[in-house]
Amino acid sequence: KAGVTQTPRYLIKTRGQQVTLSCSPISGHRSVSWYQQTPGQGLQFLFEYFSETQRNKGNFPGRFSGRQFSNSRSEMNVSTLELGDSALYLCASSLRPSGEETQYFGPGTRLLVL
Amino acid sequence: LAKTTQPISMDSYEGQEVNITCSHNNIATNDYITWYQQFPSQGPRFIIQGYKTKVTNEVASLFIPADRKSSTLSLPRVSLSDTAVYYCLVGGRMNRDDKIIFGKGTRLHILP
């Protein structure tokens, strides 16, 4: 079974631009979660989607948004990029919402904001 | 979700058994305990999950005392390739307001 895939793997943007990242979960998984990882803050939860509905959201500004499609693929969007948004963005999928479910992570998208 | 506390870092030597303890004093009745491993520039990888007593798989064991307020990940005979960050998570069937908290993890450094 194919794992979680994320595209693109690397991205360079400038301040003020916007970016869209994509995540394809493992086949059959309906829950997708997004995380931001930086050296200073560690792994921080952004949001979780299940059956096209956002179930949960972390403490990030409204510039960070996401959505999930009927095939469970998910996208996250960051508008008006700031230097501090440079990070590794990880997507994880699970069969159901992830409190007790094992999450399977993708390789991440490394975003650099200049 | 219950908050977890782990040591920031640990060093050990190849061939040794490594035990990493995680405290989760306010664990709820329906919470499971899950451990993940992360290598640099990769996503975390599931290692093991348990609810109580002891769970063992091909890579690790998880010991959970009766009060479930802590858990210990045990890695037998570590090698250099076990150098990674290890995260302990506690969570059950999530309520709408629950947030997934990974914490800072434990940076394990295996020495030759």
gemmi code that builds the backbone of each chain (N, CA, C; Angstrom):
import gemmi

chains = {
    "A": [
        ("LYS", (0.864, -1.184, 0.000), (0.000, 0.000, 0.000), (0.894, 1.225, 0.000)),
        ("ALA", (0.607, 2.189, -0.855), (1.423, 3.389, -0.929), (1.251, 4.192, 0.346)),
        ("GLY", (2.344, 4.880, 0.726), (2.301, 5.685, 1.928), (1.709, 7.048, 1.665)),
        ("VAL", (1.813, 7.911, 2.644), (1.341, 9.278, 2.519), (2.304, 10.042, 1.614)),
        ("THR", (1.766, 10.731, 0.661), (2.607, 11.521, -0.231), (2.282, 12.999, -0.073)),
        ("GLN", (3.337, 13.805, -0.166), (3.176, 15.244, -0.058), (3.890, 15.910, -1.223)),
        ("THR", (3.245, 16.918, -1.763), (3.878, 17.682, -2.836), (3.641, 19.170, -2.600)),
        ("PRO", (4.600, 20.007, -2.996), (5.941, 19.614, -3.419), (6.796, 19.217, -2.213)),
        ("ARG", (7.963, 18.719, -2.423), (8.847, 18.372, -1.306), (9.615, 19.588, -0.804)),
        ("TYR", (9.928, 20.483, -1.704), (10.667, 21.691, -1.326), (10.051, 22.884, -2.043)),
        ("LEU", (10.099, 24.008, -1.356), (9.451, 25.199, -1.905), (10.153, 26.436, -1.362)),
        ("ILE", (10.403, 27.382, -2.237), (10.965, 28.663, -1.809), (10.005, 29.753, -2.239)),
        ("LYS", (9.615, 30.585, -1.282), (8.697, 31.687, -1.556), (9.273, 32.957, -0.928)),
        ("THR", (8.668, 34.078, -1.276), (9.067, 35.336, -0.652), (7.933, 35.854, 0.230)),
        ("ARG", (8.300, 36.713, 1.130), (7.316, 37.276, 2.062), (6.149, 37.884, 1.293)),
        ("GLY", (4.958, 37.695, 1.826), (3.766, 38.241, 1.209), (3.085, 37.316, 0.213)),
        ("GLN", (3.824, 36.343, -0.292), (3.209, 35.403, -1.227), (2.329, 34.417, -0.480)),
        ("GLN", (1.634, 33.615, -1.244), (0.857, 32.547, -0.637), (1.349, 31.207, -1.191)),
        ("VAL", (1.010, 30.147, -0.473), (1.478, 28.828, -0.887), (0.398, 27.787, -0.609)),
        ("THR", (0.327, 26.793, -1.457), (-0.595, 25.679, -1.260), (0.197, 24.380, -1.264)),
        ("LEU", (0.002, 23.593, -0.221), (0.676, 22.308, -0.096), (-0.363, 21.201, -0.208)),
        ("SER", (0.051, 20.081, -0.765), (-0.904, 18.996, -1.007), (-0.490, 17.723, -0.283)),
        ("CYS", (-1.482, 16.971, 0.138), (-1.243, 15.714, 0.851), (-2.218, 14.657, 0.343)),
        ("SER", (-1.682, 13.518, -0.033), (-2.525, 12.376, -0.404), (-2.368, 11.302, 0.659)),
        ("PRO", (-3.450, 10.981, 1.351), (-3.345, 10.008, 2.446), (-3.238, 8.583, 1.923)),
        ("ILE", (-2.958, 7.688, 2.828), (-2.969, 6.263, 2.499), (-4.386, 5.887, 2.064)),
        ("SER", (-4.479, 5.044, 1.058), (-5.779, 4.643, 0.548), (-6.649, 4.082, 1.664)),
        ("GLY", (-7.864, 4.599, 1.769), (-8.787, 4.138, 2.807), (-8.769, 4.993, 4.061)),
        ("HIS", (-7.727, 5.790, 4.215), (-7.670, 6.683, 5.375), (-8.509, 7.915, 5.115)),
        ("ARG", (-9.335, 8.265, 6.078), (-10.215, 9.409, 5.889), (-9.848, 10.610, 6.745)),
        ("SER", (-8.892, 10.437, 7.616), (-8.480, 11.541, 8.483), (-7.104, 12.037, 8.057)),
        ("VAL", (-6.983, 13.343, 7.923), (-5.699, 13.955, 7.566), (-5.413, 15.080, 8.545)),
        ("SER", (-4.219, 15.045, 9.107), (-3.780, 16.100, 10.028), (-2.556, 16.795, 9.455)),
        ("TRP", (-2.429, 18.053, 9.779), (-1.283, 18.834, 9.329), (-0.515, 19.353, 10.543)),
        ("TYR", (0.821, 19.365, 10.417), (1.693, 19.840, 11.473), (2.754, 20.765, 10.873)),
        ("GLN", (3.196, 21.693, 11.712), (4.341, 22.529, 11.363), (5.484, 22.158, 12.295)),
        ("GLN", (6.646, 21.965, 11.743), (7.805, 21.650, 12.583), (8.922, 22.642, 12.333)),
        ("THR", (9.369, 23.289, 13.399), (10.501, 24.202, 13.365), (11.460, 23.818, 14.476)),
        ("PRO", (12.744, 24.175, 14.327), (13.705, 23.811, 15.373), (13.324, 24.383, 16.738)),
        ("GLY", (12.779, 25.573, 16.746), (12.493, 26.213, 18.018), (11.221, 25.731, 18.694)),
        ("GLN", (10.198, 25.454, 17.923), (8.883, 25.120, 18.484), (8.553, 23.640, 18.418)),
        ("GLY", (9.363, 22.855, 17.745), (9.046, 21.440, 17.653), (7.898, 21.194, 16.701)),
        ("LEU", (7.178, 20.108, 16.979), (6.096, 19.668, 16.100), (4.784, 20.236, 16.625)),
        ("GLN", (4.166, 21.116, 15.863), (2.945, 21.772, 16.305), (1.774, 21.434, 15.395)),
        ("PHE", (0.673, 21.132, 16.017), (-0.529, 20.717, 15.317), (-1.204, 21.925, 14.665)),
        ("LEU", (-1.534, 21.777, 13.394), (-2.217, 22.848, 12.670), (-3.722, 22.598, 12.617)),
        ("PHE", (-4.129, 21.522, 11.999), (-5.539, 21.160, 11.935), (-5.694, 19.714, 11.481)),
        ("GLU", (-6.924, 19.222, 11.688), (-7.271, 17.872, 11.283), (-8.575, 17.898, 10.503)),
        ("TYR", (-8.619, 17.109, 9.447), (-9.822, 16.975, 8.642), (-10.268, 15.522, 8.627)),
        ("PHE", (-11.563, 15.350, 8.657), (-12.152, 14.015, 8.565), (-13.427, 14.135, 7.758)),
        ("SER", (-13.539, 13.345, 6.732), (-14.719, 13.391, 5.859), (-15.042, 14.809, 5.425)),
        ("GLU", (-14.019, 15.494, 4.968), (-14.127, 16.840, 4.386), (-14.481, 17.934, 5.391)),
        ("THR", (-14.491, 17.612, 6.671), (-14.834, 18.594, 7.707), (-13.637, 18.819, 8.615)),
        ("GLN", (-13.383, 20.059, 8.943), (-12.316, 20.343, 9.895), (-12.816, 19.998, 11.287)),
        ("ARG", (-12.144, 19.077, 11.937), (-12.561, 18.629, 13.272), (-11.872, 19.408, 14.369)),
        ("ASN", (-10.708, 19.915, 14.057), (-9.859, 20.425, 15.110), (-8.860, 21.407, 14.520)),
        ("LYS", (-8.493, 22.388, 15.303), (-7.551, 23.387, 14.797), (-6.604, 23.765, 15.915)),
        ("GLY", (-5.351, 23.919, 15.569), (-4.356, 24.352, 16.539), (-4.339, 25.857, 16.647)),
        ("ASN", (-3.372, 26.362, 17.404), (-3.301, 27.796, 17.672), (-2.463, 28.519, 16.628)),
        ("PHE", (-2.969, 28.588, 15.436), (-2.295, 29.284, 14.355), (-3.213, 30.371, 13.818)),
        ("PRO", (-2.604, 31.449, 13.265), (-3.445, 32.528, 12.744), (-4.274, 32.078, 11.544)),
        ("GLY", (-5.252, 32.909, 11.206), (-6.162, 32.584, 10.122), (-5.503, 32.510, 8.754)),
        ("ARG", (-4.248, 32.951, 8.665), (-3.520, 32.840, 7.389), (-3.331, 31.370, 7.000)),
        ("PHE", (-3.404, 30.512, 7.993), (-3.262, 29.069, 7.747), (-4.659, 28.470, 7.594)),
        ("SER", (-4.901, 27.858, 6.475), (-6.196, 27.238, 6.235), (-5.999, 25.926, 5.501)),
        ("GLY", (-7.048, 25.157, 5.473), (-6.944, 23.877, 4.793), (-8.288, 23.438, 4.275)),
        ("ARG", (-8.256, 22.339, 3.557), (-9.497, 21.720, 3.132), (-9.229, 20.262, 2.790)),
        ("GLN", (-10.291, 19.509, 2.723), (-10.173, 18.102, 2.351), (-11.211, 17.812, 1.283)),
        ("PHE", (-10.816, 17.032, 0.318), (-11.688, 16.703, -0.802), (-12.387, 15.358, -0.568)),
        ("SER", (-13.325, 15.060, -1.430), (-14.123, 13.840, -1.249), (-13.274, 12.572, -1.352)),
        ("ASN", (-12.120, 12.661, -1.995), (-11.241, 11.478, -2.079), (-10.231, 11.450, -0.927)),
        ("SER", (-10.456, 12.291, 0.069), (-9.643, 12.405, 1.299), (-8.333, 13.159, 1.102)),
        ("ARG", (-7.980, 13.475, -0.120), (-6.798, 14.314, -0.322), (-7.018, 15.665, 0.349)),
        ("SER", (-5.925, 16.234, 0.832), (-6.059, 17.485, 1.568), (-5.043, 18.511, 1.057)),
        ("GLU", (-5.402, 19.748, 1.187), (-4.490, 20.847, 0.878), (-4.463, 21.792, 2.065)),
        ("MET", (-3.306, 22.398, 2.267), (-3.253, 23.493, 3.219), (-2.698, 24.713, 2.493)),
        ("ASN", (-3.182, 25.841, 2.905), (-2.814, 27.097, 2.277), (-2.300, 28.066, 3.333)),
        ("VAL", (-1.230, 28.735, 3.009), (-0.737, 29.798, 3.889), (-0.700, 31.070, 3.054)),
        ("SER", (-1.412, 32.073, 3.502), (-1.440, 33.339, 2.770), (-0.518, 34.344, 3.444)),
        ("THR", (-0.141, 35.368, 2.702), (0.702, 36.442, 3.218), (1.864, 35.879, 4.036)),
        ("LEU", (2.699, 35.130, 3.377), (3.790, 34.434, 4.044), (4.696, 35.382, 4.822)),
        ("GLU", (5.143, 34.890, 5.975), (6.097, 35.605, 6.818), (7.360, 34.745, 6.936)),
        ("LEU", (8.465, 35.412, 7.300), (9.725, 34.682, 7.433), (9.578, 33.513, 8.412)),
        ("GLY", (8.806, 33.731, 9.469), (8.629, 32.702, 10.494), (7.837, 31.494, 10.039)),
        ("ASP", (7.282, 31.551, 8.837), (6.539, 30.400, 8.325), (7.476, 29.357, 7.717)),
        ("SER", (8.750, 29.689, 7.618), (9.730, 28.710, 7.127), (9.748, 27.524, 8.073)),
        ("ALA", (9.486, 26.355, 7.542), (9.344, 25.177, 8.392), (9.192, 23.938, 7.534)),
        ("LEU", (9.191, 22.802, 8.212), (8.819, 21.540, 7.578), (7.345, 21.319, 7.875)),
        ("TYR", (6.531, 21.179, 6.839), (5.099, 20.955, 7.017), (4.808, 19.478, 6.757)),
        ("LEU", (4.279, 18.849, 7.780), (4.031, 17.414, 7.733), (2.550, 17.129, 7.695)),
        ("CYS", (2.207, 16.136, 6.933), (0.836, 15.670, 6.840), (0.810, 14.236, 7.362)),
        ("ALA", (-0.240, 13.896, 8.065), (-0.379, 12.528, 8.576), (-1.790, 12.038, 8.308)),
        ("SER", (-1.916, 10.785, 7.985), (-3.254, 10.230, 7.765), (-3.511, 9.083, 8.728)),
        ("SER", (-4.783, 8.879, 9.007), (-5.196, 7.750, 9.840), (-6.571, 7.308, 9.369)),
        ("LEU", (-6.949, 6.123, 9.787), (-8.246, 5.598, 9.363), (-9.383, 6.491, 9.845)),
        ("ARG", (-9.280, 6.849, 11.121), (-10.323, 7.672, 11.743), (-9.638, 8.809, 12.474)),
        ("PRO", (-10.401, 9.736, 13.038), (-9.775, 10.817, 13.803), (-8.793, 10.284, 14.825)),
        ("SER", (-7.716, 11.007, 14.989), (-6.447, 10.426, 15.387), (-6.129, 10.372, 16.874)),
        ("GLY", (-7.058, 10.534, 17.767), (-6.707, 10.462, 19.171), (-6.060, 9.142, 19.553)),
        ("GLU", (-6.656, 8.055, 19.126), (-6.101, 6.748, 19.458), (-5.575, 6.026, 18.234)),
        ("GLU", (-5.815, 6.581, 17.084), (-5.406, 5.923, 15.856), (-3.942, 6.190, 15.571)),
        ("THR", (-3.275, 5.219, 15.013), (-1.903, 5.428, 14.561), (-1.912, 6.385, 13.383)),
        ("GLN", (-1.043, 7.366, 13.441), (-0.910, 8.302, 12.337), (0.283, 7.907, 11.483)),
        ("TYR", (0.107, 8.005, 10.194), (1.167, 7.703, 9.243), (1.555, 9.011, 8.566)),
        ("PHE", (2.817, 9.358, 8.727), (3.284, 10.653, 8.262), (3.894, 10.576, 6.871)),
        ("GLY", (3.719, 11.659, 6.136), (4.415, 11.810, 4.876), (5.807, 12.346, 5.094)),
        ("PRO", (6.564, 12.526, 4.021), (7.948, 13.005, 4.143), (8.047, 14.495, 4.430)),
        ("GLY", (6.939, 15.209, 4.256), (6.948, 16.633, 4.543), (7.254, 17.506, 3.344)),
        ("THR", (6.856, 18.749, 3.462), (7.227, 19.791, 2.499), (8.058, 20.815, 3.248)),
        ("ARG", (9.263, 21.021, 2.761), (10.122, 22.020, 3.408), (9.925, 23.356, 2.711)),
        ("LEU", (9.409, 24.316, 3.458), (9.116, 25.646, 2.931), (10.136, 26.637, 3.451)),
        ("LEU", (10.712, 27.381, 2.547), (11.640, 28.448, 2.924), (11.053, 29.760, 2.442)),
        ("VAL", (10.875, 30.689, 3.357), (10.341, 32.006, 3.013), (11.474, 33.022, 3.101)),
        ("LEU", (11.724, 33.708, 1.997), (12.829, 34.679, 1.960), (12.302, 36.111, 2.029)),
    ],
    "B": [
        ("LEU", (-6.444, 16.436, 25.480), (-5.431, 15.386, 25.507), (-4.491, 15.625, 26.681)),
        ("ALA", (-4.025, 14.535, 27.276), (-3.130, 14.662, 28.411), (-1.802, 15.241, 27.969)),
        ("LYS", (-1.237, 16.118, 28.816), (0.069, 16.677, 28.536), (1.104, 15.643, 28.934)),
        ("THR", (2.203, 15.623, 28.183), (3.258, 14.652, 28.470), (4.554, 15.366, 28.770)),
        ("THR", (5.391, 14.737, 29.567), (6.709, 15.258, 29.908), (7.727, 14.168, 29.676)),
        ("GLN", (8.764, 14.505, 28.920), (9.839, 13.552, 28.612), (11.174, 14.255, 28.838)),
        ("PRO", (12.240, 13.473, 29.040), (13.562, 14.105, 29.094), (13.882, 14.728, 27.739)),
        ("ILE", (14.597, 15.825, 27.761), (14.913, 16.520, 26.523), (15.884, 15.711, 25.665)),
        ("SER", (16.867, 15.103, 26.321), (17.860, 14.341, 25.563), (18.415, 13.204, 26.408)),
        ("MET", (18.955, 12.208, 25.711), (19.607, 11.070, 26.361), (20.735, 10.585, 25.465)),
        ("ASP", (21.785, 10.101, 26.094), (22.883, 9.470, 25.362), (22.998, 8.018, 25.804)),
        ("SER", (23.362, 7.159, 24.886), (23.625, 5.779, 25.246), (24.642, 5.218, 24.252)),
        ("TYR", (25.033, 3.966, 24.476), (26.034, 3.346, 23.621), (25.426, 2.190, 22.850)),
        ("GLU", (26.022, 1.924, 21.734), (25.577, 0.783, 20.927), (25.531, -0.488, 21.755)),
        ("GLY", (24.504, -1.282, 21.526), (24.380, -2.555, 22.221), (23.676, -2.473, 23.555)),
        ("GLN", (23.484, -1.275, 24.074), (22.811, -1.092, 25.357), (21.297, -1.104, 25.180)),
        ("GLU", (20.605, -1.345, 26.278), (19.158, -1.167, 26.302), (18.873, 0.269, 26.750)),
        ("VAL", (17.962, 0.930, 26.040), (17.617, 2.313, 26.366), (16.159, 2.372, 26.812)),
        ("ASN", (15.955, 3.049, 27.918), (14.596, 3.251, 28.429), (14.278, 4.733, 28.482)),
        ("ILE", (13.226, 5.134, 27.835), (12.792, 6.530, 27.828), (11.432, 6.583, 28.520)),
        ("THR", (11.369, 7.387, 29.567), (10.126, 7.466, 30.341), (9.357, 8.736, 30.009)),
        ("CYS", (8.064, 8.591, 29.950), (7.165, 9.707, 29.668), (6.160, 9.817, 30.808)),
        ("SER", (5.987, 11.019, 31.334), (4.999, 11.248, 32.388), (3.735, 11.828, 31.787)),
        ("HIS", (2.614, 11.297, 32.221), (1.310, 11.799, 31.740), (0.322, 11.673, 32.891)),
        ("ASN", (0.471, 12.590, 33.854), (-0.273, 12.485, 35.104), (-1.780, 12.580, 34.954)),
        ("ASN", (-2.244, 13.316, 33.935), (-3.696, 13.491, 33.818), (-4.271, 12.672, 32.667)),
        ("ILE", (-3.705, 11.494, 32.471), (-4.208, 10.612, 31.425), (-5.652, 10.225, 31.731)),
        ("ALA", (-6.473, 10.196, 30.687), (-7.880, 9.861, 30.853), (-8.101, 8.359, 30.663)),
        ("THR", (-9.249, 7.923, 31.136), (-9.553, 6.495, 31.120), (-9.483, 5.881, 29.726)),
        ("ASN", (-9.898, 6.620, 28.722), (-9.927, 6.049, 27.381), (-8.712, 6.419, 26.537)),
        ("ASP", (-7.691, 6.978, 27.178), (-6.485, 7.375, 26.439), (-5.563, 6.191, 26.182)),
        ("TYR", (-4.997, 6.153, 24.989), (-3.931, 5.236, 24.643), (-2.608, 5.999, 24.679)),
        ("ILE", (-1.513, 5.250, 24.775), (-0.178, 5.841, 24.788), (0.536, 5.371, 23.530)),
        ("THR", (1.034, 6.321, 22.770), (1.666, 6.011, 21.492), (3.037, 6.664, 21.436)),
        ("TRP", (3.990, 5.954, 20.891), (5.347, 6.482, 20.713), (5.686, 6.534, 19.228)),
        ("TYR", (6.338, 7.639, 18.861), (6.794, 7.829, 17.497), (8.299, 8.104, 17.501)),
        ("GLN", (8.929, 7.784, 16.393), (10.354, 8.033, 16.186), (10.496, 8.955, 14.979)),
        ("GLN", (11.368, 9.933, 15.086), (11.575, 10.826, 13.947), (13.051, 11.022, 13.680)),
        ("PHE", (13.429, 10.788, 12.427), (14.782, 11.083, 11.952), (14.776, 12.469, 11.320)),
        ("PRO", (15.934, 13.116, 11.244), (15.991, 14.458, 10.655), (15.391, 14.512, 9.262)),
        ("SER", (14.615, 15.537, 9.027), (14.001, 15.806, 7.719), (13.059, 14.701, 7.254)),
        ("GLN", (12.537, 13.940, 8.180), (11.521, 12.935, 7.845), (10.334, 13.112, 8.770)),
        ("GLY", (9.191, 12.566, 8.368), (8.041, 12.579, 9.246), (8.183, 11.553, 10.351)),
        ("PRO", (7.519, 11.754, 11.481), (7.558, 10.754, 12.558), (7.032, 9.405, 12.084)),
        ("ARG", (7.543, 8.368, 12.718), (7.152, 7.002, 12.356), (6.645, 6.295, 13.596)),
        ("PHE", (5.498, 5.657, 13.497), (4.907, 4.923, 14.618), (5.855, 3.829, 15.090)),
        ("ILE", (6.016, 3.742, 16.416), (6.826, 2.654, 16.974), (5.937, 1.639, 17.679)),
        ("ILE", (5.133, 2.124, 18.642), (4.385, 1.206, 19.475), (3.249, 1.950, 20.159)),
        ("GLN", (2.213, 1.217, 20.486), (1.073, 1.799, 21.192), (0.586, 0.816, 22.248)),
        ("GLY", (0.123, 1.362, 23.379), (-0.403, 0.484, 24.419), (-1.430, 1.182, 25.275)),
        ("TYR", (-2.139, 0.388, 26.046), (-3.133, 0.937, 26.971), (-2.743, 0.648, 28.429)),
        ("LYS", (-2.310, -0.571, 28.691), (-1.869, -0.905, 30.035), (-0.888, -2.072, 29.992)),
        ("THR", (-0.238, -2.301, 31.079), (0.761, -3.364, 31.316), (1.889, -3.281, 30.304)),
        ("LYS", (2.078, -4.312, 29.504), (3.242, -4.359, 28.631), (2.835, -4.725, 27.211)),
        ("VAL", (3.443, -4.044, 26.269), (3.250, -4.343, 24.858), (4.630, -4.510, 24.246)),
        ("THR", (4.777, -5.499, 23.409), (6.074, -5.712, 22.749), (5.846, -5.966, 21.269)),
        ("ASN", (6.690, -5.341, 20.452), (6.690, -5.667, 19.026), (8.122, -5.919, 18.590)),
        ("GLU", (8.347, -5.944, 17.317), (9.670, -6.341, 16.819), (10.738, -5.274, 17.064)),
        ("VAL", (10.353, -4.072, 17.408), (11.363, -3.031, 17.583), (11.461, -2.505, 19.014)),
        ("ALA", (10.415, -2.630, 19.817), (10.428, -2.011, 21.134), (9.435, -2.691, 22.072)),
        ("SER", (9.558, -2.321, 23.338), (8.566, -2.710, 24.345), (8.060, -1.446, 25.015)),
        ("LEU", (6.842, -1.511, 25.462), (6.225, -0.381, 26.162), (5.697, -0.894, 27.484)),
        ("PHE", (6.178, -0.284, 28.564), (5.769, -0.675, 29.904), (4.881, 0.420, 30.486)),
        ("ILE", (3.730, 0.026, 30.967), (2.770, 0.977, 31.522), (2.353, 0.466, 32.891)),
        ("PRO", (2.645, 1.232, 33.959), (2.270, 0.780, 35.300), (0.767, 0.845, 35.489)),
        ("ALA", (0.317, 0.277, 36.591), (-1.122, 0.161, 36.825), (-1.825, 1.520, 36.858)),
        ("ASP", (-1.167, 2.550, 37.404), (-1.832, 3.853, 37.481), (-1.807, 4.609, 36.150)),
        ("ARG", (-1.041, 4.126, 35.193), (-0.952, 4.674, 33.839), (-0.502, 6.129, 33.800)),
        ("LYS", (0.086, 6.624, 34.861), (0.525, 8.028, 34.874), (1.888, 8.222, 34.238)),
        ("SER", (2.496, 7.134, 33.828), (3.751, 7.219, 33.100), (3.845, 6.003, 32.180)),
        ("SER", (4.795, 6.052, 31.295), (5.065, 4.887, 30.445), (6.544, 4.915, 30.087)),
        ("THR", (7.089, 3.742, 29.789), (8.501, 3.647, 29.453), (8.667, 2.893, 28.147)),
        ("LEU", (9.300, 3.558, 27.217), (9.654, 2.934, 25.950), (11.006, 2.275, 26.131)),
        ("SER", (11.097, 1.010, 25.808), (12.352, 0.292, 25.952), (12.842, -0.168, 24.574)),
        ("LEU", (14.051, 0.260, 24.245), (14.675, -0.129, 22.974), (15.816, -1.095, 23.296)),
        ("PRO", (15.697, -2.350, 22.896), (16.734, -3.333, 23.237), (17.946, -3.208, 22.307)),
        ("ARG", (19.123, -3.274, 22.846), (20.340, -3.339, 22.052), (20.335, -2.308, 20.911)),
        ("VAL", (20.435, -1.053, 21.301), (20.357, 0.017, 20.307), (21.585, 0.030, 19.411)),
        ("SER", (21.376, 0.590, 18.223), (22.478, 0.792, 17.287), (22.534, 2.269, 16.921)),
        ("LEU", (23.568, 2.636, 16.173), (23.730, 4.042, 15.781), (22.497, 4.560, 15.047)),
        ("SER", (21.832, 3.684, 14.318), (20.666, 4.088, 13.526), (19.437, 4.388, 14.384)),
        ("ASP", (19.525, 4.131, 15.667), (18.419, 4.479, 16.572), (18.514, 5.925, 17.052)),
        ("THR", (19.571, 6.619, 16.657), (19.698, 8.044, 16.981), (18.557, 8.795, 16.298)),
        ("ALA", (17.699, 9.409, 17.095), (16.488, 10.036, 16.573), (15.817, 10.782, 17.713)),
        ("VAL", (14.710, 11.438, 17.397), (13.862, 12.049, 18.420), (12.664, 11.129, 18.642)),
        ("TYR", (12.348, 10.894, 19.890), (11.252, 9.984, 20.247), (10.159, 10.793, 20.947)),
        ("TYR", (8.951, 10.652, 20.447), (7.804, 11.396, 20.985), (6.818, 10.445, 21.643)),
        ("CYS", (6.315, 10.880, 22.770), (5.264, 10.163, 23.474), (3.968, 10.953, 23.316)),
        ("LEU", (2.904, 10.282, 22.906), (1.606, 10.929, 22.765), (0.578, 10.181, 23.579)),
        ("VAL", (-0.341, 10.920, 24.151), (-1.427, 10.299, 24.885), (-2.732, 10.818, 24.320)),
        ("GLY", (-3.626, 9.929, 23.948), (-4.886, 10.384, 23.384), (-5.880, 9.260, 23.239)),
        ("GLY", (-7.138, 9.665, 23.308), (-8.189, 8.679, 23.097), (-9.078, 9.142, 21.973)),
        ("ARG", (-10.293, 8.724, 22.017), (-11.242, 9.151, 20.991), (-11.460, 10.642, 21.190)),
        ("MET", (-11.075, 11.409, 20.215), (-10.945, 12.837, 20.436), (-12.280, 13.557, 20.484)),
        ("ASN", (-12.344, 14.481, 21.417), (-13.459, 15.416, 21.415), (-13.120, 16.574, 20.487)),
        ("ARG", (-14.100, 17.361, 20.198), (-13.916, 18.423, 19.227), (-12.815, 19.398, 19.647)),
        ("ASP", (-12.682, 19.642, 20.950), (-11.726, 20.643, 21.409), (-10.343, 20.076, 21.671)),
        ("ASP", (-10.185, 18.773, 21.541), (-8.879, 18.182, 21.804), (-7.899, 18.579, 20.715)),
        ("LYS", (-6.688, 18.835, 21.116), (-5.656, 19.128, 20.146), (-4.548, 18.088, 20.296)),
        ("ILE", (-3.918, 17.778, 19.202), (-2.873, 16.771, 19.231), (-1.574, 17.459, 19.612)),
        ("ILE", (-0.976, 17.028, 20.708), (0.220, 17.692, 21.215), (1.368, 16.704, 21.214)),
        ("PHE", (2.374, 16.952, 20.384), (3.531, 16.081, 20.333), (4.565, 16.431, 21.384)),
        ("GLY", (4.638, 17.651, 21.799), (5.699, 18.029, 22.730), (7.037, 18.097, 22.033)),
        ("LYS", (8.081, 18.281, 22.811), (9.418, 18.464, 22.232), (10.133, 17.129, 21.984)),
        ("GLY", (9.655, 16.067, 22.595), (10.270, 14.768, 22.384), (11.576, 14.601, 23.128)),
        ("THR", (12.153, 13.423, 23.027), (13.455, 13.098, 23.621), (14.441, 12.836, 22.497)),
        ("ARG", (15.504, 13.612, 22.495), (16.539, 13.429, 21.473), (17.520, 12.378, 21.977)),
        ("LEU", (17.483, 11.211, 21.362), (18.348, 10.092, 21.755), (19.566, 10.060, 20.849)),
        ("HIS", (20.727, 10.060, 21.476), (21.977, 10.022, 20.728), (22.723, 8.746, 21.104)),
        ("ILE", (22.931, 7.888, 20.112), (23.644, 6.632, 20.363), (25.101, 6.808, 19.950)),
        ("LEU", (25.970, 6.464, 20.862), (27.412, 6.618, 20.646), (28.041, 5.262, 20.328)),
        ("PRO", (29.096, 5.280, 19.505), (29.752, 3.993, 19.163), (30.538, 3.421, 20.336)),
    ],
}
model = gemmi.Model(1)
for chain_id, residues in chains.items():
    chain = gemmi.Chain(chain_id)
    for i, (resn, *xyz) in enumerate(residues, 1):
        res = gemmi.Residue()
        res.name, res.seqid = resn, gemmi.SeqId(i, " ")
        for name, pos in zip(("N", "CA", "C"), xyz):
            atom = gemmi.Atom()
            atom.name, atom.element = name, gemmi.Element(name[0])
            atom.pos, atom.b_iso = gemmi.Position(*pos), 0.0
            res.add_atom(atom)
        chain.add_residue(res)
    model.add_chain(chain)
structure = gemmi.Structure()
structure.add_model(model)
structure.setup_entities()
